[in-house]
């Protein structure tokens, strides 16, 4: 990994992390929405690249106030000065690993954090830097203008992450 990319295990206090896991793995709290494509950045669209998303903060607006408030300690740990976008992402197990096409979170430099809510054999891959495995309570921070991609898991029901773009 480069000096601008960091991977930190056991990023959050275990008790707070357990609370996040419970909330985001609940089928009663998070309003998941189906997205038919993960990426259309430079590649052909793969019809198996669907996922579920819960926008939490977008376009200077809090979309899910309760979830946004719940994430305040995570924002503090990341030393967030200003948010760009915050989303919860759920990639369902499709019986085989689907590697999504590369994309960027922003055309200009912005910090991107992928925070892993569960351990599985899915991953995040950053162009010219390699793969980062999905390990619960791990934070991957990198420049969101660098092409990157994700992959589904085969050894759990879902792969759950938080994606936070910030300054």
Sine and cosine of phi, psi and omega as CSV:
sin_phi,cos_phi,sin_psi,cos_psi,sin_omega,cos_omega
0.00,0.00,0.51,-0.86,0.02,-1.00
-0.98,0.21,0.09,-1.00,0.01,-1.00
-0.95,0.32,-0.31,0.95,0.03,-1.00
-1.00,-0.03,-0.13,0.99,0.04,-1.00
-0.95,-0.33,0.79,-0.62,0.02,-1.00
-0.79,-0.61,0.56,-0.83,0.12,-0.99
-0.84,-0.54,0.85,-0.53,-0.03,-1.00
-0.82,-0.57,0.89,-0.45,0.06,-1.00
-0.99,0.10,0.38,-0.93,-0.02,-1.00
0.77,0.64,0.74,0.67,-0.13,-0.99
-0.91,0.41,-0.62,0.79,-0.05,-1.00
-0.93,-0.37,0.39,-0.92,0.12,-0.99
-0.80,0.60,0.72,-0.70,-0.07,-1.00
-0.82,0.57,-0.61,0.79,-0.02,-1.00
-0.93,0.38,-0.70,0.72,0.03,-1.00
-0.92,0.40,-0.66,0.75,0.03,-1.00
-0.87,0.49,-0.68,0.73,0.02,-1.00
-0.87,0.49,-0.62,0.79,0.05,-1.00
-0.89,0.46,-0.70,0.71,0.04,-1.00
-0.87,0.49,-0.72,0.69,0.01,-1.00
-0.84,0.55,-0.74,0.67,-0.02,-1.00
-0.86,0.51,-0.72,0.69,-0.03,-1.00
-0.91,0.41,-0.76,0.65,-0.11,-0.99
-0.97,0.24,-0.26,0.96,0.07,-1.00
-1.00,-0.09,0.02,1.00,0.02,-1.00
-0.99,0.13,0.64,-0.77,0.07,-1.00
-1.00,0.02,0.08,1.00,-0.03,-1.00
-0.94,-0.33,-0.27,0.96,-0.14,-0.99
-0.98,-0.22,-0.70,0.71,-0.14,-0.99
-1.00,-0.06,0.85,-0.53,0.02,-1.00
-0.99,0.12,1.00,0.09,-0.03,-1.00
-0.94,0.33,0.59,-0.81,0.03,-1.00
-0.76,-0.65,0.73,-0.68,-0.01,-1.00
-0.96,0.29,0.75,-0.66,0.13,-0.99
-0.91,-0.41,0.81,-0.59,-0.10,-1.00
-0.97,0.24,-0.26,0.96,-0.02,-1.00
-0.68,-0.73,0.67,-0.75,0.09,-1.00
-1.00,0.08,-0.66,0.75,-0.09,-1.00
-0.49,-0.87,0.59,-0.81,0.20,-0.98
-0.69,-0.72,0.52,0.85,-0.04,-1.00
-1.00,0.06,1.00,-0.10,0.13,-0.99
0.97,0.23,-0.13,0.99,-0.02,-1.00
-0.87,-0.49,0.27,-0.96,0.15,-0.99
-0.91,0.41,0.55,-0.84,0.01,-1.00
-0.96,0.27,0.79,-0.61,0.02,-1.00
-1.00,-0.02,0.84,-0.54,-0.04,-1.00
-0.91,0.41,-0.19,0.98,0.02,-1.00
-0.99,-0.13,0.18,0.98,-0.05,-1.00
-1.00,-0.01,0.60,0.80,0.02,-1.00
-1.00,0.07,0.34,-0.94,0.04,-1.00
-0.34,-0.94,0.10,-0.99,0.05,-1.00
-0.93,-0.38,0.62,-0.78,-0.05,-1.00
-0.74,-0.67,0.53,-0.85,0.16,-0.99
-0.78,-0.62,0.98,-0.21,0.07,-1.00
-0.92,0.38,0.76,-0.65,-0.02,-1.00
-0.94,-0.34,-0.66,0.75,0.06,-1.00
-0.63,-0.78,0.77,-0.63,-0.05,-1.00
-0.40,-0.92,0.73,-0.68,0.08,-1.00
0.86,0.50,0.70,0.72,-0.02,-1.00
0.91,0.43,0.32,0.95,-0.05,-1.00
-0.77,-0.63,0.69,-0.72,0.11,-0.99
-0.98,0.19,0.87,-0.49,-0.05,-1.00
-1.00,-0.02,-0.64,0.77,-0.01,-1.00
-0.83,-0.56,1.00,0.02,-0.11,-0.99
-0.83,0.56,-0.67,0.74,-0.03,-1.00
-0.91,0.42,-0.67,0.74,0.01,-1.00
-0.94,0.35,-0.64,0.77,0.04,-1.00
-0.86,0.51,-0.72,0.69,0.02,-1.00
-0.89,0.46,-0.66,0.75,0.02,-1.00
-0.86,0.50,-0.53,0.85,-0.07,-1.00
-1.00,0.07,-0.02,1.00,-0.03,-1.00
-0.80,0.59,-0.71,0.70,0.04,-1.00
-0.89,0.46,-0.55,0.84,0.06,-1.00
-0.92,0.40,-0.71,0.70,0.06,-1.00
-0.85,0.53,-0.67,0.74,0.01,-1.00
-0.89,0.46,-0.69,0.72,-0.01,-1.00
-0.88,0.47,-0.55,0.84,0.02,-1.00
-0.99,0.15,-0.15,0.99,-0.05,-1.00
0.88,0.47,0.72,0.69,-0.01,-1.00
-0.94,0.34,0.79,-0.62,0.10,-0.99
-1.00,-0.10,-0.62,0.78,0.03,-1.00
-0.47,-0.88,0.64,-0.77,0.01,-1.00
-1.00,-0.02,0.57,-0.83,0.14,-0.99
-0.97,-0.25,-0.78,0.62,-0.02,-1.00
-0.34,-0.94,0.63,-0.78,0.07,-1.00
-0.72,-0.69,0.79,-0.61,0.01,-1.00
-0.63,-0.78,0.56,-0.83,0.23,-0.97
-1.00,-0.10,0.68,-0.74,-0.04,-1.00
-0.82,-0.58,0.70,-0.72,0.00,-1.00
-0.79,-0.62,0.92,-0.40,0.01,-1.00
-0.97,-0.25,0.93,-0.36,-0.03,-1.00
-0.95,0.30,0.54,-0.84,0.13,-0.99
-0.90,0.43,0.79,-0.61,-0.02,-1.00
-0.92,-0.40,0.30,0.95,0.05,-1.00
0.99,0.11,-0.20,0.98,0.10,-1.00
-0.48,-0.88,0.40,-0.91,-0.01,-1.00
-0.98,0.21,0.82,-0.58,0.06,-1.00
-0.97,-0.26,0.87,-0.48,0.06,-1.00
-1.00,-0.09,0.88,-0.47,-0.07,-1.00
-0.98,0.21,0.37,-0.93,0.06,-1.00
-0.93,0.38,0.39,-0.92,0.02,-1.00
-0.94,0.34,0.47,-0.88,0.06,-1.00
-0.44,-0.90,0.17,-0.99,0.13,-0.99
-0.86,-0.51,0.48,-0.88,0.04,-1.00
-0.99,0.11,-0.39,0.92,-0.02,-1.00
-0.38,-0.92,0.51,-0.86,0.07,-1.00
-0.97,0.25,-0.35,0.94,0.05,-1.00
-0.92,-0.40,0.28,-0.96,-0.07,-1.00
-0.88,0.47,0.80,-0.60,0.07,-1.00
-0.50,-0.87,0.55,-0.84,0.06,-1.00
-0.96,0.29,0.67,-0.74,0.07,-1.00
-0.83,-0.55,0.74,-0.67,0.10,-1.00
-0.87,-0.50,0.80,-0.60,0.22,-0.98
-0.96,-0.26,0.90,-0.43,0.00,-1.00
-0.95,-0.32,0.85,-0.52,-0.14,-0.99
-1.00,0.01,0.83,-0.56,-0.02,-1.00
-1.00,-0.06,-0.28,0.96,0.07,-1.00
-0.52,-0.85,0.39,-0.92,0.01,-1.00
-1.00,-0.04,0.74,-0.67,0.00,-1.00
-0.28,-0.96,-0.01,-1.00,-0.03,-1.00
-1.00,-0.01,0.22,0.97,0.16,-0.99
-0.97,0.26,0.12,-0.99,-0.03,-1.00
-0.36,-0.93,0.18,-0.98,0.18,-0.98
-0.89,-0.46,0.69,-0.72,0.03,-1.00
-0.85,-0.53,0.77,-0.63,0.02,-1.00
-0.95,-0.32,0.77,-0.63,-0.05,-1.00
-0.80,0.60,0.74,-0.67,0.01,-1.00
0.91,0.43,0.20,0.98,-0.01,-1.00
-0.78,-0.62,-0.41,0.91,0.05,-1.00
0.95,-0.31,-0.13,-0.99,-0.08,-1.00
-0.99,-0.10,0.53,-0.85,0.13,-0.99
-0.83,-0.56,0.85,-0.52,-0.03,-1.00
-0.94,0.34,0.49,-0.87,0.09,-1.00
-0.98,0.20,0.96,-0.28,0.02,-1.00
-0.79,-0.61,0.82,-0.58,-0.06,-1.00
-0.83,0.56,0.60,-0.80,-0.01,-1.00
0.90,0.43,0.48,0.88,0.08,-1.00
-0.96,-0.27,0.67,-0.74,0.09,-1.00
-0.91,-0.41,0.82,-0.58,0.12,-0.99
-0.95,-0.31,0.86,-0.51,0.02,-1.00
-0.86,-0.51,0.77,-0.64,-0.04,-1.00
-0.42,-0.91,0.06,-1.00,0.04,-1.00
-0.98,0.20,0.90,-0.44,-0.07,-1.00
-0.93,0.36,-0.10,0.99,0.07,-1.00
-1.00,0.03,-0.05,1.00,0.06,-1.00
-1.00,0.05,0.76,-0.65,0.02,-1.00
-0.84,0.55,0.67,-0.74,0.00,-1.00
-0.47,-0.88,0.22,-0.98,0.02,-1.00
-0.49,-0.87,0.21,-0.98,-0.01,-1.00
-0.85,-0.52,0.10,-1.00,0.06,-1.00
-0.55,-0.83,0.56,-0.83,0.04,-1.00
-0.96,0.28,0.17,-0.98,0.04,-1.00
-0.96,-0.28,0.30,-0.95,0.07,-1.00
-0.85,-0.53,-0.13,0.99,-0.10,-0.99
-0.91,-0.41,0.29,0.96,0.10,-1.00
-0.47,-0.88,0.23,-0.97,-0.01,-1.00
-0.92,0.40,-0.63,0.78,-0.03,-1.00
-0.57,-0.82,0.32,-0.95,0.19,-0.98
-0.93,-0.36,0.87,-0.49,-0.06,-1.00
-0.91,-0.42,0.77,-0.63,0.04,-1.00
-0.63,-0.77,0.35,-0.94,0.22,-0.97
-0.95,-0.30,0.69,-0.72,0.05,-1.00
-0.90,-0.43,0.88,-0.47,-0.07,-1.00
-0.83,-0.55,0.87,-0.50,0.09,-1.00
-0.96,-0.28,0.77,-0.63,-0.15,-0.99
-0.38,-0.92,0.16,-0.99,0.10,-1.00
-0.89,-0.46,0.00,0.00,0.00,0.00
